[in-house]
Amino acid sequence: MALQKRRLGPSRIHHRRSAWARRAGKKPLVQDCSNCGSPRMPHRVCGACGFYGGEVVVEVKAADADE
């Protein structure tokens, strides 16, 4: 069985992994937030309301009209 002679660095591993994902042609999925309905990536906190997994995880600052 073949073994590698030297360890691969993280940069090389990440570059190969991202190139593989680009060739696969799969686009990231977008789902609607269950709380506010804005589009968000799956398994990520909603950027609009900070909601994830049935509870508010991140406090989102509301945009003020004065600023």
N, CA, C and O atoms as a CHARMM CRD file, in Angstrom:
* protein
*
  268
    1    1 MET  N      0.84000  -1.17400   0.00000 PROA 1      0.00000
    2    1 MET  CA     0.00000   0.00000   0.00000 PROA 1      0.00000
    3    1 MET  C      0.88700   1.24100   0.00000 PROA 1      0.00000
    4    1 MET  O      1.87400   1.30000   0.73300 PROA 1      0.00000
    5    2 ALA  N      0.53900   2.22900  -0.81900 PROA 2      0.00000
    6    2 ALA  CA     1.35000   3.42700  -0.95000 PROA 2      0.00000
    7    2 ALA  C      1.12800   4.36000   0.23600 PROA 2      0.00000
    8    2 ALA  O      0.01500   4.49600   0.74400 PROA 2      0.00000
    9    3 LEU  N      2.20500   4.99000   0.65900 PROA 3      0.00000
   10    3 LEU  CA     2.14700   5.96400   1.74200 PROA 3      0.00000
   11    3 LEU  C      2.76700   7.26200   1.28000 PROA 3      0.00000
   12    3 LEU  O      3.69400   7.27300   0.47000 PROA 3      0.00000
   13    4 GLN  N      2.24600   8.35600   1.80400 PROA 4      0.00000
   14    4 GLN  CA     2.80800   9.65700   1.44000 PROA 4      0.00000
   15    4 GLN  C      4.15500   9.85800   2.12100 PROA 4      0.00000
   16    4 GLN  O      4.39200   9.36100   3.22200 PROA 4      0.00000
   17    5 LYS  N      5.04000  10.60100   1.44100 PROA 5      0.00000
   18    5 LYS  CA     6.37200  10.83000   2.00500 PROA 5      0.00000
   19    5 LYS  C      6.37700  12.03000   2.94700 PROA 5      0.00000
   20    5 LYS  O      7.10300  12.04600   3.94100 PROA 5      0.00000
   21    6 ARG  N      5.55900  13.03700   2.62300 PROA 6      0.00000
   22    6 ARG  CA     5.51000  14.23400   3.45800 PROA 6      0.00000
   23    6 ARG  C      4.05700  14.63400   3.67200 PROA 6      0.00000
   24    6 ARG  O      3.17800  14.34700   2.85900 PROA 6      0.00000
   25    7 ARG  N      3.84400  15.29800   4.77800 PROA 7      0.00000
   26    7 ARG  CA     2.49100  15.75300   5.12500 PROA 7      0.00000
   27    7 ARG  C      2.09900  16.91400   4.21300 PROA 7      0.00000
   28    7 ARG  O      2.92200  17.77500   3.90300 PROA 7      0.00000
   29    8 LEU  N      0.82500  16.93000   3.78300 PROA 8      0.00000
   30    8 LEU  CA     0.32600  18.04000   2.98400 PROA 8      0.00000
   31    8 LEU  C     -0.05900  19.19000   3.90500 PROA 8      0.00000
   32    8 LEU  O     -0.60500  18.97400   4.98700 PROA 8      0.00000
   33    9 GLY  N      0.22700  20.40000   3.47400 PROA 9      0.00000
   34    9 GLY  CA    -0.13200  21.57400   4.25700 PROA 9      0.00000
   35    9 GLY  C     -1.60800  21.89400   4.12000 PROA 9      0.00000
   36    9 GLY  O     -2.25500  21.44900   3.17200 PROA 9      0.00000
   37   10 PRO  N     -2.14700  22.66200   5.05800 PROA 10     0.00000
   38   10 PRO  CA    -3.57200  22.98200   5.02100 PROA 10     0.00000
   39   10 PRO  C     -3.96400  23.79700   3.79000 PROA 10     0.00000
   40   10 PRO  O     -5.07300  23.64500   3.27800 PROA 10     0.00000
   41   11 SER  N     -3.07600  24.65200   3.31500 PROA 11     0.00000
   42   11 SER  CA    -3.38600  25.45700   2.14100 PROA 11     0.00000
   43   11 SER  C     -3.60200  24.57600   0.91600 PROA 11     0.00000
   44   11 SER  O     -4.53400  24.79700   0.14200 PROA 11     0.00000
   45   12 ARG  N     -2.76000  23.60300   0.74800 PROA 12     0.00000
   46   12 ARG  CA    -2.88700  22.69600  -0.39200 PROA 12     0.00000
   47   12 ARG  C     -4.16400  21.86000  -0.28800 PROA 12     0.00000
   48   12 ARG  O     -4.83600  21.61700  -1.29000 PROA 12     0.00000
   49   13 ILE  N     -4.48500  21.43200   0.90600 PROA 13     0.00000
   50   13 ILE  CA    -5.69400  20.63300   1.10500 PROA 13     0.00000
   51   13 ILE  C     -6.93700  21.45600   0.80100 PROA 13     0.00000
   52   13 ILE  O     -7.84700  20.98000   0.12100 PROA 13     0.00000
   53   14 HSD  N     -6.98300  22.69600   1.30300 PROA 14     0.00000
   54   14 HSD  CA    -8.15100  23.54400   1.08600 PROA 14     0.00000
   55   14 HSD  C     -8.29200  23.92300  -0.38500 PROA 14     0.00000
   56   14 HSD  O     -9.40600  23.99700  -0.90400 PROA 14     0.00000
   57   15 HSD  N     -7.18400  24.16000  -1.04700 PROA 15     0.00000
   58   15 HSD  CA    -7.22800  24.50300  -2.46800 PROA 15     0.00000
   59   15 HSD  C     -7.80700  23.34300  -3.27300 PROA 15     0.00000
   60   15 HSD  O     -8.65400  23.55600  -4.14200 PROA 15     0.00000
   61   16 ARG  N     -7.36800  22.14200  -2.99900 PROA 16     0.00000
   62   16 ARG  CA    -7.86300  20.97500  -3.71100 PROA 16     0.00000
   63   16 ARG  C     -9.34500  20.75200  -3.42000 PROA 16     0.00000
   64   16 ARG  O    -10.12100  20.44000  -4.32400 PROA 16     0.00000
   65   17 ARG  N     -9.72800  20.91000  -2.18000 PROA 17     0.00000
   66   17 ARG  CA   -11.11600  20.68800  -1.79600 PROA 17     0.00000
   67   17 ARG  C    -12.04500  21.71300  -2.44800 PROA 17     0.00000
   68   17 ARG  O    -13.13900  21.35600  -2.88400 PROA 17     0.00000
   69   18 SER  N    -11.63200  22.96300  -2.52300 PROA 18     0.00000
   70   18 SER  CA   -12.47500  23.97800  -3.14000 PROA 18     0.00000
   71   18 SER  C    -12.55800  23.78200  -4.64700 PROA 18     0.00000
   72   18 SER  O    -13.60800  24.03000  -5.23900 PROA 18     0.00000
   73   19 ALA  N    -11.47300  23.34200  -5.28100 PROA 19     0.00000
   74   19 ALA  CA   -11.49400  23.08600  -6.71900 PROA 19     0.00000
   75   19 ALA  C    -12.42300  21.91900  -7.02800 PROA 19     0.00000
   76   19 ALA  O    -13.12000  21.93000  -8.04300 PROA 19     0.00000
   77   20 TRP  N    -12.43600  20.91800  -6.16200 PROA 20     0.00000
   78   20 TRP  CA   -13.31700  19.78000  -6.35800 PROA 20     0.00000
   79   20 TRP  C    -14.77900  20.21700  -6.26700 PROA 20     0.00000
   80   20 TRP  O    -15.62200  19.75600  -7.03700 PROA 20     0.00000
   81   21 ALA  N    -15.06700  21.09800  -5.33000 PROA 21     0.00000
   82   21 ALA  CA   -16.43900  21.56900  -5.15900 PROA 21     0.00000
   83   21 ALA  C    -16.87000  22.40900  -6.35000 PROA 21     0.00000
   84   21 ALA  O    -18.02900  22.34400  -6.76000 PROA 21     0.00000
   85   22 ARG  N    -15.95200  23.20100  -6.91800 PROA 22     0.00000
   86   22 ARG  CA   -16.29100  24.00900  -8.08900 PROA 22     0.00000
   87   22 ARG  C    -16.58100  23.13000  -9.30100 PROA 22     0.00000
   88   22 ARG  O    -17.48700  23.42200 -10.08100 PROA 22     0.00000
   89   23 ARG  N    -15.81900  22.06700  -9.45600 PROA 23     0.00000
   90   23 ARG  CA   -16.03400  21.17200 -10.59600 PROA 23     0.00000
   91   23 ARG  C    -17.33600  20.40200 -10.46000 PROA 23     0.00000
   92   23 ARG  O    -17.94700  20.03300 -11.46400 PROA 23     0.00000
   93   24 ALA  N    -17.76100  20.16000  -9.24600 PROA 24     0.00000
   94   24 ALA  CA   -18.98100  19.39500  -9.02900 PROA 24     0.00000
   95   24 ALA  C    -20.20500  20.14600  -9.54100 PROA 24     0.00000
   96   24 ALA  O    -21.21300  19.53000  -9.88800 PROA 24     0.00000
   97   25 GLY  N    -20.11800  21.47600  -9.58900 PROA 25     0.00000
   98   25 GLY  CA   -21.22000  22.26800 -10.11400 PROA 25     0.00000
   99   25 GLY  C    -22.38000  22.43100  -9.15200 PROA 25     0.00000
  100   25 GLY  O    -23.45000  22.89400  -9.54700 PROA 25     0.00000
  101   26 LYS  N    -22.18800  22.06000  -7.90700 PROA 26     0.00000
  102   26 LYS  CA   -23.26800  22.19900  -6.93500 PROA 26     0.00000
  103   26 LYS  C    -23.24300  23.59600  -6.35100 PROA 26     0.00000
  104   26 LYS  O    -22.22400  24.04900  -5.83000 PROA 26     0.00000
  105   27 LYS  N    -24.35200  24.25800  -6.44100 PROA 27     0.00000
  106   27 LYS  CA   -24.47900  25.58600  -5.86200 PROA 27     0.00000
  107   27 LYS  C    -24.93900  25.43800  -4.41400 PROA 27     0.00000
  108   27 LYS  O    -25.65200  24.48700  -4.09500 PROA 27     0.00000
  109   28 PRO  N    -24.54700  26.35700  -3.53100 PROA 28     0.00000
  110   28 PRO  CA   -25.02300  26.27100  -2.15000 PROA 28     0.00000
  111   28 PRO  C    -26.53200  26.45900  -2.08400 PROA 28     0.00000
  112   28 PRO  O    -27.09600  27.30600  -2.77600 PROA 28     0.00000
  113   29 LEU  N    -27.16500  25.67300  -1.25800 PROA 29     0.00000
  114   29 LEU  CA   -28.60600  25.75800  -1.11100 PROA 29     0.00000
  115   29 LEU  C    -28.99200  26.98800  -0.30600 PROA 29     0.00000
  116   29 LEU  O    -28.25400  27.42700   0.57600 PROA 29     0.00000
  117   30 VAL  N    -30.12900  27.52400  -0.61400 PROA 30     0.00000
  118   30 VAL  CA   -30.65600  28.65900   0.13400 PROA 30     0.00000
  119   30 VAL  C    -32.03600  28.27200   0.63400 PROA 30     0.00000
  120   30 VAL  O    -32.88600  27.83200  -0.14100 PROA 30     0.00000
  121   31 GLN  N    -32.25400  28.43600   1.92600 PROA 31     0.00000
  122   31 GLN  CA   -33.54700  28.12300   2.52400 PROA 31     0.00000
  123   31 GLN  C    -34.12500  29.37800   3.14200 PROA 31     0.00000
  124   31 GLN  O    -33.41500  30.35200   3.39200 PROA 31     0.00000
  125   32 ASP  N    -35.41000  29.34200   3.38200 PROA 32     0.00000
  126   32 ASP  CA   -36.05800  30.45400   4.06400 PROA 32     0.00000
  127   32 ASP  C    -35.93600  30.25700   5.56600 PROA 32     0.00000
  128   32 ASP  O    -36.05200  29.13700   6.06500 PROA 32     0.00000
  129   33 CYS  N    -35.70200  31.34800   6.28300 PROA 33     0.00000
  130   33 CYS  CA   -35.62400  31.30000   7.74000 PROA 33     0.00000
  131   33 CYS  C    -37.00100  30.95500   8.29600 PROA 33     0.00000
  132   33 CYS  O    -38.00900  31.50300   7.85100 PROA 33     0.00000
  133   34 SER  N    -37.04100  30.05100   9.26100 PROA 34     0.00000
  134   34 SER  CA   -38.32300  29.64500   9.83600 PROA 34     0.00000
  135   34 SER  C    -38.93900  30.73600  10.70700 PROA 34     0.00000
  136   34 SER  O    -40.13400  30.69300  10.99800 PROA 34     0.00000
  137   35 ASN  N    -38.13600  31.71000  11.12300 PROA 35     0.00000
  138   35 ASN  CA   -38.63500  32.76900  11.99700 PROA 35     0.00000
  139   35 ASN  C    -39.09800  33.98600  11.19800 PROA 35     0.00000
  140   35 ASN  O    -40.22400  34.45400  11.36500 PROA 35     0.00000
  141   36 CYS  N    -38.21400  34.49900  10.32100 PROA 36     0.00000
  142   36 CYS  CA   -38.54000  35.74500   9.62000 PROA 36     0.00000
  143   36 CYS  C    -38.79000  35.55400   8.12300 PROA 36     0.00000
  144   36 CYS  O    -39.35100  36.44400   7.48300 PROA 36     0.00000
  145   37 GLY  N    -38.39000  34.42000   7.55100 PROA 37     0.00000
  146   37 GLY  CA   -38.65000  34.15100   6.14100 PROA 37     0.00000
  147   37 GLY  C    -37.60000  34.67300   5.18000 PROA 37     0.00000
  148   37 GLY  O    -37.74600  34.50200   3.96900 PROA 37     0.00000
  149   38 SER  N    -36.55400  35.30000   5.67600 PROA 38     0.00000
  150   38 SER  CA   -35.50200  35.79400   4.77800 PROA 38     0.00000
  151   38 SER  C    -34.60700  34.63600   4.33800 PROA 38     0.00000
  152   38 SER  O    -34.48700  33.65300   5.06900 PROA 38     0.00000
  153   39 PRO  N    -33.97500  34.72300   3.16500 PROA 39     0.00000
  154   39 PRO  CA   -33.13400  33.62000   2.70000 PROA 39     0.00000
  155   39 PRO  C    -31.86900  33.47400   3.54300 PROA 39     0.00000
  156   39 PRO  O    -31.25700  34.46600   3.94000 PROA 39     0.00000
  157   40 ARG  N    -31.48500  32.21700   3.81300 PROA 40     0.00000
  158   40 ARG  CA   -30.27900  31.94900   4.58800 PROA 40     0.00000
  159   40 ARG  C    -29.71000  30.60200   4.16200 PROA 40     0.00000
  160   40 ARG  O    -30.42200  29.77800   3.58800 PROA 40     0.00000
  161   41 MET  N    -28.43100  30.37800   4.44100 PROA 41     0.00000
  162   41 MET  CA   -27.78600  29.10500   4.15100 PROA 41     0.00000
  163   41 MET  C    -28.21100  28.09000   5.20900 PROA 41     0.00000
  164   41 MET  O    -28.41600  28.46600   6.36300 PROA 41     0.00000
  165   42 PRO  N    -28.34900  26.80200   4.84400 PROA 42     0.00000
  166   42 PRO  CA   -28.71300  25.80500   5.84000 PROA 42     0.00000
  167   42 PRO  C    -27.60600  25.60600   6.87800 PROA 42     0.00000
  168   42 PRO  O    -26.42400  25.72800   6.55600 PROA 42     0.00000
  169   43 HSD  N    -27.97500  25.30900   8.08300 PROA 43     0.00000
  170   43 HSD  CA   -27.05800  25.09800   9.21100 PROA 43     0.00000
  171   43 HSD  C    -26.25800  26.35500   9.54300 PROA 43     0.00000
  172   43 HSD  O    -25.12600  26.26000  10.01700 PROA 43     0.00000
  173   44 ARG  N    -26.83700  27.53200   9.29700 PROA 44     0.00000
  174   44 ARG  CA   -26.19900  28.80300   9.62300 PROA 44     0.00000
  175   44 ARG  C    -27.21300  29.68300  10.34300 PROA 44     0.00000
  176   44 ARG  O    -28.42000  29.53200  10.16000 PROA 44     0.00000
  177   45 VAL  N    -26.71800  30.59500  11.15500 PROA 45     0.00000
  178   45 VAL  CA   -27.58400  31.54200  11.84800 PROA 45     0.00000
  179   45 VAL  C    -28.12300  32.53600  10.82800 PROA 45     0.00000
  180   45 VAL  O    -27.39000  32.97500   9.94200 PROA 45     0.00000
  181   46 CYS  N    -29.38900  32.89100  10.94600 PROA 46     0.00000
  182   46 CYS  CA   -29.99800  33.86600  10.04800 PROA 46     0.00000
  183   46 CYS  C    -29.36400  35.23100  10.29300 PROA 46     0.00000
  184   46 CYS  O    -29.27500  35.68200  11.43500 PROA 46     0.00000
  185   47 GLY  N    -28.92600  35.88700   9.22600 PROA 47     0.00000
  186   47 GLY  CA   -28.29600  37.19000   9.35600 PROA 47     0.00000
  187   47 GLY  C    -29.28000  38.30000   9.63800 PROA 47     0.00000
  188   47 GLY  O    -28.90300  39.34700  10.16400 PROA 47     0.00000
  189   48 ALA  N    -30.54300  38.08500   9.29500 PROA 48     0.00000
  190   48 ALA  CA   -31.54600  39.12800   9.48400 PROA 48     0.00000
  191   48 ALA  C    -32.07400  39.17500  10.91200 PROA 48     0.00000
  192   48 ALA  O    -32.26600  40.25500  11.47100 PROA 48     0.00000
  193   49 CYS  N    -32.31200  37.98600  11.51100 PROA 49     0.00000
  194   49 CYS  CA   -32.92200  37.98600  12.84300 PROA 49     0.00000
  195   49 CYS  C    -32.08200  37.28400  13.90700 PROA 49     0.00000
  196   49 CYS  O    -32.40600  37.38300  15.09000 PROA 49     0.00000
  197   50 GLY  N    -31.00000  36.56800  13.52400 PROA 50     0.00000
  198   50 GLY  CA   -30.15100  35.89800  14.50000 PROA 50     0.00000
  199   50 GLY  C    -30.75100  34.62800  15.06400 PROA 50     0.00000
  200   50 GLY  O    -30.34500  34.18000  16.13700 PROA 50     0.00000
  201   51 PHE  N    -31.70500  34.04000  14.36900 PROA 51     0.00000
  202   51 PHE  CA   -32.45600  32.87600  14.82300 PROA 51     0.00000
  203   51 PHE  C    -31.80100  31.60600  14.30400 PROA 51     0.00000
  204   51 PHE  O    -31.41000  31.55200  13.13800 PROA 51     0.00000
  205   52 TYR  N    -31.67200  30.57700  15.14500 PROA 52     0.00000
  206   52 TYR  CA   -31.15700  29.27200  14.71600 PROA 52     0.00000
  207   52 TYR  C    -31.62400  28.20100  15.68200 PROA 52     0.00000
  208   52 TYR  O    -31.49500  28.35600  16.89700 PROA 52     0.00000
  209   53 GLY  N    -32.15600  27.13500  15.15900 PROA 53     0.00000
  210   53 GLY  CA   -32.55300  25.99200  15.97000 PROA 53     0.00000
  211   53 GLY  C    -33.64800  26.28100  16.97500 PROA 53     0.00000
  212   53 GLY  O    -33.65500  25.70400  18.06200 PROA 53     0.00000
  213   54 GLY  N    -34.57500  27.16400  16.63300 PROA 54     0.00000
  214   54 GLY  CA   -35.69700  27.42600  17.51700 PROA 54     0.00000
  215   54 GLY  C    -35.44100  28.47800  18.57900 PROA 54     0.00000
  216   54 GLY  O    -36.30000  28.71100  19.42900 PROA 54     0.00000
  217   55 GLU  N    -34.28800  29.11500  18.55100 PROA 55     0.00000
  218   55 GLU  CA   -34.01600  30.15700  19.54600 PROA 55     0.00000
  219   55 GLU  C    -33.12900  31.24100  18.94600 PROA 55     0.00000
  220   55 GLU  O    -32.44500  31.02100  17.94600 PROA 55     0.00000
  221   56 VAL  N    -33.15200  32.41600  19.57200 PROA 56     0.00000
  222   56 VAL  CA   -32.31600  33.52900  19.13000 PROA 56     0.00000
  223   56 VAL  C    -30.91100  33.29500  19.66300 PROA 56     0.00000
  224   56 VAL  O    -30.69900  33.24400  20.87500 PROA 56     0.00000
  225   57 VAL  N    -29.95000  33.15400  18.75200 PROA 57     0.00000
  226   57 VAL  CA   -28.57600  32.85400  19.12800 PROA 57     0.00000
  227   57 VAL  C    -27.73000  34.11800  19.13600 PROA 57     0.00000
  228   57 VAL  O    -26.86000  34.28600  19.99100 PROA 57     0.00000
  229   58 VAL  N    -27.98900  35.01100  18.17400 PROA 58     0.00000
  230   58 VAL  CA   -27.20200  36.22800  18.02400 PROA 58     0.00000
  231   58 VAL  C    -28.15400  37.41600  18.07200 PROA 58     0.00000
  232   58 VAL  O    -29.18300  37.42200  17.39700 PROA 58     0.00000
  233   59 GLU  N    -27.81300  38.40600  18.85800 PROA 59     0.00000
  234   59 GLU  CA   -28.59800  39.62900  18.88800 PROA 59     0.00000
  235   59 GLU  C    -28.22600  40.47500  17.68200 PROA 59     0.00000
  236   59 GLU  O    -27.06300  40.84200  17.51300 PROA 59     0.00000
  237   60 VAL  N    -29.21200  40.78900  16.84000 PROA 60     0.00000
  238   60 VAL  CA   -28.97600  41.57000  15.64000 PROA 60     0.00000
  239   60 VAL  C    -29.40700  42.99800  15.91200 PROA 60     0.00000
  240   60 VAL  O    -30.51300  43.24900  16.38900 PROA 60     0.00000
  241   61 LYS  N    -28.51400  43.93200  15.60200 PROA 61     0.00000
  242   61 LYS  CA   -28.81500  45.34300  15.82200 PROA 61     0.00000
  243   61 LYS  C    -29.73200  45.84200  14.70400 PROA 61     0.00000
  244   61 LYS  O    -29.43400  45.64300  13.52700 PROA 61     0.00000
  245   62 ALA  N    -30.82200  46.47400  15.05400 PROA 62     0.00000
  246   62 ALA  CA   -31.77000  46.97600  14.05600 PROA 62     0.00000
  247   62 ALA  C    -31.19600  48.21800  13.37100 PROA 62     0.00000
  248   62 ALA  O    -30.52700  49.03300  14.00700 PROA 62     0.00000
  249   63 ALA  N    -31.46000  48.35500  12.08000 PROA 63     0.00000
  250   63 ALA  CA   -30.98500  49.51100  11.32500 PROA 63     0.00000
  251   63 ALA  C    -31.84900  50.71800  11.70400 PROA 63     0.00000
  252   63 ALA  O    -33.07200  50.69100  11.56600 PROA 63     0.00000
  253   64 ASP  N    -31.18800  51.77400  12.18200 PROA 64     0.00000
  254   64 ASP  CA   -31.88500  52.99100  12.57200 PROA 64     0.00000
  255   64 ASP  C    -32.03100  53.92300  11.37700 PROA 64     0.00000
  256   64 ASP  O    -31.17500  53.94000  10.49200 PROA 64     0.00000
  257   65 ALA  N    -33.10300  54.68900  11.34800 PROA 65     0.00000
  258   65 ALA  CA   -33.34600  55.65000  10.26700 PROA 65     0.00000
  259   65 ALA  C    -32.43200  56.86300  10.40800 PROA 65     0.00000
  260   65 ALA  O    -32.18200  57.54600   9.41500 PROA 65     0.00000
  261   66 ASP  N    -31.91800  57.15800  11.62000 PROA 66     0.00000
  262   66 ASP  CA   -31.07700  58.31800  11.84900 PROA 66     0.00000
  263   66 ASP  C    -29.70100  58.16100  11.22100 PROA 66     0.00000
  264   66 ASP  O    -29.09300  59.15500  10.82500 PROA 66     0.00000
  265   67 GLU  N    -29.20100  56.94300  11.12300 PROA 67     0.00000
  266   67 GLU  CA   -27.83700  56.72700  10.65300 PROA 67     0.00000
  267   67 GLU  C    -27.74600  56.65600   9.17800 PROA 67     0.00000
  268   67 GLU  O    -26.65600  56.47700   8.63500 PROA 67     0.00000
